[in-house]
């Protein structure tokens, strides 16, 4: 089936731009490539879902852990599902650091998203000054998943110092971090997780990263905004067997 390749468009693309991307993307994507997802801004989710016509998965970049209510500016899992999403990114470092989302709050999000029928991409990663104590940082962030059935969860390792900077963790760093995540989740939850790598991923470096057994795919930011580049990444992921 190939390794899981996820686009995180972040706060990019209008509906018009999203539709233009999907038209170009559909024309270039080989039909055999299935294991991928586009996580679009809320305003574009339905347009992406409509344009893909079931060819792949659609996700949102955040949810709020309530079905409805007086939560101005928030979007519930039920709303995301209604727009065509099946995945939600939770715990991205930009949400943690810019919006102050705590591990306790993220645990509520994960549980509620899963209970509502969404699958989850749960992000963890360290700041540059925390790299020397990588395992401790990852273990603390992964504690939010304790006691949760992870059958609908994949984990994304994104070293914060590599997000949007052009810097990529070394193959040794990626392997060490992914092994730490796998070992922690196996001990904590009793299952072996799929772990994606994110952080300045592009077609020129994705092959070396996805060749690692410990890497179950990639979470892609800037490179996913270009249809040709994202297709290349999906094709690279398709060359490797997922576990």
LUMDO-161097 format. One record per atom (N, C-alpha, C): residue number from 1; chain; x, y, z. Coordinates in steps of 0.2 Angstrom, whole numbers, plus 2048, in hexadecimal, padded with zeros to 3 digits. Last residue first. Example, Ala and Ser with C-alpha at 12.3 -4.5 7.8 and 13.67 -1.06 7.14 Angstrom:
// LUMDO-161097
PT,n,chain,x,y,z
PT,2,A,840,7F5,823
PT,2,A,844,7FB,824
PT,2,A,840,800,827
PT,1,A,842,7E4,827
PT,1,A,83E,7EA,827
PT,1,A,842,7F0,827
This chain:
// LUMDO-161097
PT,n,chain,x,y,z
PT,243,A,815,7FD,825
PT,243,A,815,7F7,82A
PT,243,A,80F,7F8,82E
PT,242,A,816,7FF,813
PT,242,A,815,802,81A
PT,242,A,814,7FC,81E
PT,241,A,823,7FE,807
PT,241,A,81E,7FB,80A
PT,241,A,81D,7FE,811
PT,240,A,826,80A,7FB
PT,240,A,828,807,801
PT,240,A,822,804,804
PT,239,A,821,811,7F0
PT,239,A,827,80D,7EF
PT,239,A,829,808,7F5
PT,238,A,819,81B,7F5
PT,238,A,816,815,7F2
PT,238,A,81B,80F,7F0
PT,237,A,821,826,7F8
PT,237,A,81E,822,7FD
PT,237,A,81B,81B,7FB
PT,236,A,823,82A,7EB
PT,236,A,828,828,7EF
PT,236,A,826,823,7F4
PT,235,A,816,82F,7E8
PT,235,A,819,829,7E4
PT,235,A,81F,826,7E7
PT,234,A,815,839,7F1
PT,234,A,810,833,7F1
PT,234,A,813,82D,7EE
PT,233,A,81E,842,7EC
PT,233,A,81F,83F,7F3
PT,233,A,81B,839,7F4
PT,232,A,819,845,7DF
PT,232,A,81F,841,7E0
PT,232,A,820,83E,7E7
PT,231,A,80D,84C,7E4
PT,231,A,80D,845,7E0
PT,231,A,813,841,7E0
PT,230,A,814,857,7E9
PT,230,A,810,852,7EE
PT,230,A,80F,84C,7EA
PT,229,A,819,85D,7DE
PT,229,A,81D,85B,7E3
PT,229,A,81A,856,7E8
PT,228,A,80D,860,7D7
PT,228,A,812,85C,7D4
PT,228,A,817,859,7D9
PT,227,A,807,869,7E0
PT,227,A,804,863,7DE
PT,227,A,809,85E,7DB
PT,226,A,80D,871,7EE
PT,226,A,80E,870,7E7
PT,226,A,80C,869,7E4
PT,225,A,80B,86F,7FB
PT,225,A,807,875,7F8
PT,225,A,808,875,7F0
PT,224,A,814,867,800
PT,224,A,80D,864,7FE
PT,224,A,809,869,7FB
PT,223,A,81F,86D,804
PT,223,A,81F,86A,7FE
PT,223,A,819,867,7FC
PT,222,A,81B,873,811
PT,222,A,81C,877,80B
PT,222,A,81C,873,805
PT,221,A,818,864,818
PT,221,A,815,86B,818
PT,221,A,816,86E,812
PT,220,A,814,853,81B
PT,220,A,817,858,817
PT,220,A,814,85F,817
PT,219,A,818,845,823
PT,219,A,813,84B,824
PT,219,A,817,851,820
PT,218,A,81B,834,81D
PT,218,A,81D,83B,81E
PT,218,A,817,840,81F
PT,217,A,81E,823,823
PT,217,A,81B,828,81E
PT,217,A,81E,82F,820
PT,216,A,823,81C,82D
PT,216,A,81D,819,829
PT,216,A,81A,81E,824
PT,215,A,833,817,831
PT,215,A,82F,81D,82E
PT,215,A,829,81A,82B
PT,214,A,83A,80C,834
PT,214,A,837,810,83A
PT,214,A,832,815,837
PT,213,A,841,809,828
PT,213,A,83B,804,82B
PT,213,A,837,808,830
PT,212,A,844,815,81C
PT,212,A,845,813,823
PT,212,A,83F,80F,825
PT,211,A,840,81B,811
PT,211,A,843,814,810
PT,211,A,845,811,817
PT,210,A,83C,827,814
PT,210,A,837,822,814
PT,210,A,83A,81B,813
PT,209,A,849,82E,812
PT,209,A,845,82E,819
PT,209,A,840,828,819
PT,208,A,84C,82D,805
PT,208,A,851,82A,80A
PT,208,A,84D,82A,811
PT,207,A,841,833,7FF
PT,207,A,843,82C,7FE
PT,207,A,847,829,803
PT,206,A,841,840,803
PT,206,A,83C,83C,805
PT,206,A,83E,834,804
PT,205,A,849,84A,7FD
PT,205,A,84C,846,803
PT,205,A,847,841,806
PT,204,A,843,84E,7F2
PT,204,A,84A,84D,7F1
PT,204,A,84D,84A,7F7
PT,203,A,836,851,7F5
PT,203,A,837,84B,7F1
PT,203,A,83E,84A,7F1
PT,202,A,836,856,807
PT,202,A,835,857,800
PT,202,A,837,851,7FC
PT,201,A,834,85C,817
PT,201,A,834,856,813
PT,201,A,832,859,80C
PT,200,A,835,864,822
PT,200,A,838,866,81C
PT,200,A,839,860,817
PT,199,A,82E,859,82C
PT,199,A,833,85F,82D
PT,199,A,837,860,827
PT,198,A,829,849,832
PT,198,A,827,850,82F
PT,198,A,82D,855,830
PT,197,A,825,838,830
PT,197,A,82A,83D,832
PT,197,A,828,844,82E
PT,196,A,81A,82D,839
PT,196,A,81C,831,833
PT,196,A,821,836,835
PT,195,A,817,81D,83F
PT,195,A,81A,824,841
PT,195,A,81C,827,83A
PT,194,A,80C,812,845
PT,194,A,80E,815,83F
PT,194,A,811,81C,841
PT,193,A,80F,809,855
PT,193,A,80C,80E,851
PT,193,A,810,80F,84A
PT,192,A,80B,7FA,85C
PT,192,A,811,7FD,858
PT,192,A,80E,803,854
PT,191,A,804,7FA,86D
PT,191,A,804,7F9,866
PT,191,A,80A,7FC,862
PT,190,A,804,7FD,87B
PT,190,A,804,7F6,879
PT,190,A,803,7F5,871
PT,189,A,805,80A,880
PT,189,A,7FF,808,87D
PT,189,A,7FE,801,87B
PT,188,A,812,80A,886
PT,188,A,80D,80E,889
PT,188,A,806,80B,887
PT,187,A,81B,802,87E
PT,187,A,81B,801,885
PT,187,A,814,804,888
PT,186,A,818,807,871
PT,186,A,817,800,873
PT,186,A,817,7FE,87A
PT,185,A,81B,814,873
PT,185,A,814,813,872
PT,185,A,813,80B,873
PT,184,A,829,814,875
PT,184,A,825,817,87A
PT,184,A,81E,814,879
PT,183,A,82E,80E,869
PT,183,A,82F,80A,86F
PT,183,A,82A,80D,875
PT,182,A,82A,818,860
PT,182,A,827,811,85F
PT,182,A,828,80D,866
PT,181,A,832,823,864
PT,181,A,82A,823,864
PT,181,A,827,81C,864
PT,180,A,83E,81D,863
PT,180,A,83C,820,869
PT,180,A,835,820,86A
PT,179,A,83E,81B,855
PT,179,A,83F,816,859
PT,179,A,83D,817,860
PT,178,A,83E,829,851
PT,178,A,838,824,84F
PT,178,A,838,81E,854
PT,177,A,84A,82E,855
PT,177,A,844,831,858
PT,177,A,83E,82C,857
PT,176,A,853,826,84E
PT,176,A,853,826,855
PT,176,A,84D,828,858
PT,175,A,850,829,841
PT,175,A,84F,822,843
PT,175,A,84F,822,84B
PT,174,A,853,837,841
PT,174,A,84C,835,840
PT,174,A,84B,82E,842
PT,173,A,861,837,844
PT,173,A,85C,83A,848
PT,173,A,855,838,847
PT,172,A,865,830,838
PT,172,A,866,82D,83F
PT,172,A,862,830,844
PT,171,A,862,839,82E
PT,171,A,85F,832,82E
PT,171,A,860,82F,835
PT,170,A,85F,849,836
PT,170,A,863,844,833
PT,170,A,860,83E,833
PT,169,A,852,855,832
PT,169,A,855,850,837
PT,169,A,85A,84B,833
PT,168,A,854,863,828
PT,168,A,851,85C,829
PT,168,A,855,858,82E
PT,167,A,850,873,825
PT,167,A,855,86F,828
PT,167,A,851,868,829
PT,166,A,846,87B,820
PT,166,A,84B,879,81B
PT,166,A,850,874,81E
PT,165,A,83D,880,829
PT,165,A,844,883,829
PT,165,A,848,881,823
PT,164,A,831,879,82A
PT,164,A,831,87F,826
PT,164,A,838,883,826
PT,163,A,837,871,838
PT,163,A,831,873,835
PT,163,A,831,87A,831
PT,162,A,842,86E,83F
PT,162,A,842,86D,838
PT,162,A,83C,86F,835
PT,161,A,840,871,84D
PT,161,A,845,875,849
PT,161,A,846,873,842
PT,160,A,836,867,850
PT,160,A,834,86E,84F
PT,160,A,839,872,84B
PT,159,A,835,858,849
PT,159,A,83A,85C,84D
PT,159,A,838,863,84B
PT,158,A,828,84F,849
PT,158,A,82A,855,845
PT,158,A,82F,859,84A
PT,157,A,820,840,846
PT,157,A,826,843,84A
PT,157,A,828,849,846
PT,156,A,810,83B,848
PT,156,A,814,83E,844
PT,156,A,81A,842,848
PT,155,A,806,82C,849
PT,155,A,80A,831,84D
PT,155,A,80F,834,848
PT,154,A,7F5,827,846
PT,154,A,7FC,827,844
PT,154,A,800,82D,848
PT,153,A,7E7,81F,84C
PT,153,A,7EC,824,84D
PT,153,A,7F3,822,84A
PT,152,A,7DE,815,84E
PT,152,A,7DC,81A,849
PT,152,A,7E1,820,84A
PT,151,A,7E3,80D,858
PT,151,A,7E2,80A,851
PT,151,A,7E0,80F,84C
PT,150,A,7E6,810,865
PT,150,A,7E9,814,85F
PT,150,A,7E8,811,858
PT,149,A,7DD,814,872
PT,149,A,7DD,80F,86D
PT,149,A,7E0,812,867
PT,148,A,7E5,81B,880
PT,148,A,7E1,81C,87A
PT,148,A,7E2,816,875
PT,147,A,7EE,81A,88B
PT,147,A,7E7,818,88C
PT,147,A,7E2,818,886
PT,146,A,7F7,828,886
PT,146,A,7F6,823,88A
PT,146,A,7EF,821,88B
PT,145,A,7F9,833,87E
PT,145,A,7F5,82E,87B
PT,145,A,7F5,828,87F
PT,144,A,800,83C,886
PT,144,A,7F9,83E,884
PT,144,A,7F5,838,881
PT,143,A,80D,837,885
PT,143,A,809,836,88B
PT,143,A,802,837,88A
PT,142,A,814,83D,87B
PT,142,A,810,837,87A
PT,142,A,80C,835,87F
PT,141,A,81B,847,882
PT,141,A,815,849,87D
PT,141,A,811,843,87C
PT,140,A,824,840,889
PT,140,A,81F,844,88D
PT,140,A,819,846,888
PT,139,A,82B,83A,87F
PT,139,A,827,835,884
PT,139,A,822,83A,888
PT,138,A,831,845,879
PT,138,A,82C,840,876
PT,138,A,828,83C,87A
PT,137,A,83A,849,884
PT,137,A,835,84D,881
PT,137,A,82F,849,87D
PT,136,A,842,83E,886
PT,136,A,83E,840,88B
PT,136,A,838,845,889
PT,135,A,848,83C,879
PT,135,A,844,837,87C
PT,135,A,83F,839,881
PT,134,A,850,849,878
PT,134,A,84B,847,874
PT,134,A,846,842,877
PT,133,A,859,851,87E
PT,133,A,855,84D,882
PT,133,A,84F,84B,87F
PT,132,A,85F,859,874
PT,132,A,863,854,878
PT,132,A,860,850,87D
PT,131,A,855,860,86F
PT,131,A,857,85A,86B
PT,131,A,85B,856,870
PT,130,A,850,86C,875
PT,130,A,84E,866,878
PT,130,A,851,85F,875
PT,129,A,854,876,86C
PT,129,A,857,876,873
PT,129,A,856,86F,877
PT,128,A,84B,874,862
PT,128,A,852,872,861
PT,128,A,856,872,868
PT,127,A,83D,86A,867
PT,127,A,840,871,865
PT,127,A,848,86F,865
PT,126,A,835,85B,862
PT,126,A,839,85F,866
PT,126,A,83C,865,863
PT,125,A,825,853,860
PT,125,A,82C,856,85D
PT,125,A,82F,85A,862
PT,124,A,816,84D,859
PT,124,A,81A,84E,85E
PT,124,A,821,850,85B
PT,123,A,805,84B,854
PT,123,A,80B,84E,853
PT,123,A,80F,84F,859
PT,122,A,7FA,83F,84D
PT,122,A,7FC,843,853
PT,122,A,803,845,853
PT,121,A,7ED,83E,843
PT,121,A,7F4,83E,843
PT,121,A,7F6,843,849
PT,120,A,7DE,834,845
PT,120,A,7E2,839,848
PT,120,A,7EA,838,845
PT,119,A,7CE,832,83F
PT,119,A,7D4,82F,840
PT,119,A,7D9,835,841
PT,118,A,7BD,834,845
PT,118,A,7C3,837,841
PT,118,A,7C9,833,843
PT,117,A,7B3,830,84D
PT,117,A,7B4,82D,847
PT,117,A,7B9,830,843
PT,116,A,7B1,835,85A
PT,116,A,7AD,838,855
PT,116,A,7AE,835,84E
PT,115,A,7BC,82F,861
PT,115,A,7B5,82D,863
PT,115,A,7B0,82F,85E
PT,114,A,7C6,836,85B
PT,114,A,7C5,82F,85A
PT,114,A,7BE,82C,85B
PT,113,A,7C4,843,861
PT,113,A,7C4,842,859
PT,113,A,7C3,83A,858
PT,112,A,7C5,840,86E
PT,112,A,7BE,842,86C
PT,112,A,7BE,841,864
PT,111,A,7D2,83C,870
PT,111,A,7CD,838,872
PT,111,A,7C6,83A,86E
PT,110,A,7D9,848,86B
PT,110,A,7DA,842,868
PT,110,A,7D4,83D,869
PT,109,A,7D4,852,874
PT,109,A,7D3,853,86D
PT,109,A,7D3,84C,869
PT,108,A,7D9,84E,880
PT,108,A,7D2,84E,87F
PT,108,A,7D0,84E,878
PT,107,A,7E7,84F,87D
PT,107,A,7E4,848,87E
PT,107,A,7DD,848,87E
PT,106,A,7E8,85D,87C
PT,106,A,7E9,859,876
PT,106,A,7E6,852,877
PT,105,A,7E6,861,889
PT,105,A,7E1,862,884
PT,105,A,7E2,85E,87E
PT,104,A,7F2,85B,88E
PT,104,A,7EC,859,891
PT,104,A,7E6,85A,88C
PT,103,A,7FC,862,887
PT,103,A,7FC,85B,886
PT,103,A,7F5,858,889
PT,102,A,7F5,872,881
PT,102,A,7F9,86D,886
PT,102,A,7F8,866,884
PT,101,A,7F8,87F,876
PT,101,A,7F4,879,877
PT,101,A,7F8,874,87C
PT,100,A,7FC,88C,872
PT,100,A,7FC,88A,879
PT,100,A,7F8,883,87B
PT,99,A,7FD,890,865
PT,99,A,7F6,890,868
PT,99,A,7F6,88E,870
PT,98,A,80A,88F,862
PT,98,A,807,895,861
PT,98,A,800,896,864
PT,97,A,80D,882,867
PT,97,A,811,888,869
PT,97,A,80E,88E,868
PT,96,A,803,879,863
PT,96,A,806,879,86A
PT,96,A,809,87F,86C
PT,95,A,802,87C,856
PT,95,A,7FC,87D,85A
PT,95,A,7FE,87D,862
PT,94,A,80E,879,851
PT,94,A,80C,880,850
PT,94,A,806,881,855
PT,93,A,80F,86C,853
PT,93,A,813,870,858
PT,93,A,811,877,857
PT,92,A,800,863,854
PT,92,A,805,866,850
PT,92,A,809,86B,854
PT,91,A,7F5,85D,85A
PT,91,A,7FB,85D,85E
PT,91,A,801,860,85A
PT,90,A,7EE,854,84D
PT,90,A,7ED,857,854
PT,90,A,7F4,857,857
PT,89,A,7E5,853,83E
PT,89,A,7EC,854,841
PT,89,A,7EA,857,848
PT,88,A,7D9,847,839
PT,88,A,7DA,84E,83C
PT,88,A,7E2,84E,83F
PT,87,A,7D0,83F,82C
PT,87,A,7D6,840,830
PT,87,A,7D6,847,833
PT,86,A,7C5,841,824
PT,86,A,7C5,83B,828
PT,86,A,7CB,83B,82D
PT,85,A,7BA,84D,81D
PT,85,A,7C0,84B,820
PT,85,A,7C0,845,824
PT,84,A,7AE,852,819
PT,84,A,7B1,84D,815
PT,84,A,7B8,84B,818
PT,83,A,7A6,85A,820
PT,83,A,7A9,85D,81A
PT,83,A,7AD,858,816
PT,82,A,7A3,851,82A
PT,82,A,79D,854,826
PT,82,A,7A0,857,81F
PT,81,A,7AF,851,831
PT,81,A,7AC,84B,82E
PT,81,A,7A7,84D,829
PT,80,A,7AF,85E,837
PT,80,A,7B4,85C,832
PT,80,A,7B2,856,82E
PT,79,A,7A3,85D,83F
PT,79,A,7A4,862,839
PT,79,A,7A9,860,834
PT,78,A,7A8,854,848
PT,78,A,7A2,853,844
PT,78,A,7A1,857,83E
PT,77,A,7B2,85A,84E
PT,77,A,7B4,854,84A
PT,77,A,7AE,853,845
PT,76,A,7B0,86C,84D
PT,76,A,7AF,866,850
PT,76,A,7B1,860,84B
PT,75,A,7B9,87B,84E
PT,75,A,7B5,876,849
PT,75,A,7B6,870,84D
PT,74,A,7B8,88C,854
PT,74,A,7BA,885,854
PT,74,A,7B6,881,84F
PT,73,A,7B3,899,855
PT,73,A,7B9,898,851
PT,73,A,7BB,891,850
PT,72,A,7AC,897,865
PT,72,A,7AD,89C,85F
PT,72,A,7B3,89A,85B
PT,71,A,7A3,88D,86C
PT,71,A,7AB,88D,86B
PT,71,A,7AC,891,864
PT,70,A,796,888,871
PT,70,A,799,88F,871
PT,70,A,7A0,88F,871
PT,69,A,793,879,867
PT,69,A,792,87E,86D
PT,69,A,796,885,86C
PT,68,A,797,868,864
PT,68,A,795,86F,862
PT,68,A,795,873,868
PT,67,A,7A0,85E,868
PT,67,A,79C,85D,862
PT,67,A,799,864,85F
PT,66,A,7B1,861,86C
PT,66,A,7AA,861,86E
PT,66,A,7A6,861,867
PT,65,A,7C0,864,86A
PT,65,A,7BD,85E,86D
PT,65,A,7B6,85E,870
PT,64,A,7C4,86A,85A
PT,64,A,7C2,86B,861
PT,64,A,7BE,865,864
PT,63,A,7D2,866,84F
PT,63,A,7CB,866,851
PT,63,A,7CA,868,858
PT,62,A,7DC,869,840
PT,62,A,7DB,86A,848
PT,62,A,7D3,868,849
PT,61,A,7DD,867,833
PT,61,A,7E4,868,837
PT,61,A,7E3,869,83E
PT,60,A,7D5,859,82B
PT,60,A,7D6,860,82D
PT,60,A,7DC,860,832
PT,59,A,7D7,84F,81B
PT,59,A,7D7,850,822
PT,59,A,7D7,858,824
PT,58,A,7D2,842,810
PT,58,A,7D3,849,811
PT,58,A,7D3,84A,819
PT,57,A,7D9,835,805
PT,57,A,7D6,838,80B
PT,57,A,7D7,83F,80C
PT,56,A,7D5,832,7F4
PT,56,A,7D9,832,7FA
PT,56,A,7D6,835,7FF
PT,55,A,7CB,831,7EB
PT,55,A,7D1,82E,7E9
PT,55,A,7D6,82E,7EF
PT,54,A,7BE,837,7ED
PT,54,A,7C0,831,7F0
PT,54,A,7C6,82E,7EF
PT,53,A,7BF,843,7E6
PT,53,A,7BA,83E,7E4
PT,53,A,7BC,837,7E7
PT,52,A,7C6,84F,7E7
PT,52,A,7CA,848,7E7
PT,52,A,7C5,842,7E5
PT,51,A,7BD,859,7E7
PT,51,A,7C1,858,7E2
PT,51,A,7C4,852,7E1
PT,50,A,7B7,857,7F4
PT,50,A,7B2,857,7EE
PT,50,A,7B7,856,7E8
PT,49,A,7C2,859,7FC
PT,49,A,7BE,853,7FD
PT,49,A,7BA,852,7F6
PT,48,A,7C5,867,7F9
PT,48,A,7CA,861,7F8
PT,48,A,7C6,85A,7F8
PT,47,A,7B9,86D,7FD
PT,47,A,7BB,86E,7F6
PT,47,A,7C0,868,7F4
PT,46,A,7B9,86A,80B
PT,46,A,7B4,867,807
PT,46,A,7B6,867,7FF
PT,45,A,7C5,871,80F
PT,45,A,7C4,86A,810
PT,45,A,7BF,867,80B
PT,44,A,7C7,87E,80F
PT,44,A,7C8,87B,809
PT,44,A,7C6,873,809
PT,43,A,7C5,883,81C
PT,43,A,7C1,886,816
PT,43,A,7C1,882,810
PT,42,A,7CE,87D,824
PT,42,A,7C7,87B,824
PT,42,A,7C3,87D,81E
PT,41,A,7DD,878,81A
PT,41,A,7D9,87D,81E
PT,41,A,7D2,87B,81E
PT,40,A,7E0,866,818
PT,40,A,7DF,86D,815
PT,40,A,7DC,871,81B
PT,39,A,7E9,859,816
PT,39,A,7E6,85C,81B
PT,39,A,7E6,864,81A
PT,38,A,7E8,84B,80C
PT,38,A,7E9,852,80C
PT,38,A,7E5,855,811
PT,37,A,7F0,83B,80B
PT,37,A,7EB,83F,80E
PT,37,A,7ED,847,80D
PT,36,A,7F3,82A,805
PT,36,A,7F5,831,806
PT,36,A,7EF,835,809
PT,35,A,7F4,81D,7FD
PT,35,A,7F5,81E,804
PT,35,A,7F8,826,806
PT,34,A,7F2,81B,7EF
PT,34,A,7EC,81C,7F4
PT,34,A,7EE,81F,7FB
PT,33,A,7F6,81A,7DF
PT,33,A,7F8,81D,7E5
PT,33,A,7F2,81F,7EA
PT,32,A,7F1,815,7D3
PT,32,A,7F3,810,7D8
PT,32,A,7F5,813,7DF
PT,31,A,7EF,820,7CB
PT,31,A,7E9,81E,7CF
PT,31,A,7EB,819,7D4
PT,30,A,7FB,82E,7CD
PT,30,A,7F9,827,7CA
PT,30,A,7F4,824,7CE
PT,29,A,7F7,83F,7CB
PT,29,A,7F8,839,7CF
PT,29,A,7F6,832,7CC
PT,28,A,7F5,849,7C1
PT,28,A,7FB,846,7C2
PT,28,A,7FC,840,7C6
PT,27,A,7E8,84D,7C2
PT,27,A,7EA,84B,7BC
PT,27,A,7F1,848,7BC
PT,26,A,7E6,850,7D0
PT,26,A,7E3,84A,7CD
PT,26,A,7E5,848,7C6
PT,25,A,7EE,85C,7D0
PT,25,A,7F0,856,7D4
PT,25,A,7ED,84F,7D1
PT,24,A,7E7,865,7C9
PT,24,A,7ED,863,7C7
PT,24,A,7F0,85C,7CA
PT,23,A,7DB,865,7D1
PT,23,A,7DB,863,7CA
PT,23,A,7E1,861,7C7
PT,22,A,7E1,869,7DE
PT,22,A,7DE,862,7DD
PT,22,A,7DD,860,7D6
PT,21,A,7E5,876,7DB
PT,21,A,7EA,871,7DD
PT,21,A,7E7,86A,7DB
PT,20,A,7D8,87C,7D8
PT,20,A,7DD,87C,7D3
PT,20,A,7E3,877,7D4
PT,19,A,7D2,87B,7E5
PT,19,A,7CF,877,7DF
PT,19,A,7D4,877,7D9
PT,18,A,7DB,883,7EC
PT,18,A,7DA,87C,7EE
PT,18,A,7D8,878,7E8
PT,17,A,7D8,88F,7E6
PT,17,A,7DF,88D,7E6
PT,17,A,7DF,885,7E7
PT,16,A,7CB,891,7EA
PT,16,A,7CD,891,7E3
PT,16,A,7D3,88E,7E2
PT,15,A,7CC,891,7F8
PT,15,A,7C8,88C,7F5
PT,15,A,7CA,88B,7EE
PT,14,A,7DE,895,7FC
PT,14,A,7D7,897,7FB
PT,14,A,7D3,891,7F8
PT,13,A,7EC,890,804
PT,13,A,7E7,88F,7FF
PT,13,A,7E0,891,800
PT,12,A,7F2,88E,815
PT,12,A,7F3,88F,80E
PT,12,A,7ED,88D,80A
PT,11,A,7F6,88A,823
PT,11,A,7F1,890,821
PT,11,A,7F3,892,81A
PT,10,A,7F9,879,81F
PT,10,A,7F9,87E,824
PT,10,A,7F4,884,822
PT,9,A,7F9,86E,817
PT,9,A,7F9,874,814
PT,9,A,7FA,87A,818
PT,8,A,800,85F,819
PT,8,A,7FE,864,81D
PT,8,A,7FE,86B,81A
PT,7,A,7FE,84F,812
PT,7,A,7FF,857,810
PT,7,A,7FC,85B,816
PT,6,A,806,840,814
PT,6,A,801,845,816
PT,6,A,803,84C,815
PT,5,A,808,82F,810
PT,5,A,80A,836,80E
PT,5,A,805,83B,810
PT,4,A,80C,820,815
PT,4,A,807,825,816
PT,4,A,80A,82C,815
PT,3,A,813,814,80A
PT,3,A,813,818,810
PT,3,A,80F,81E,810
PT,2,A,80A,806,802
PT,2,A,80F,80B,802
PT,2,A,80E,80F,809
PT,1,A,804,7FA,800
PT,1,A,800,800,800
PT,1,A,804,806,800
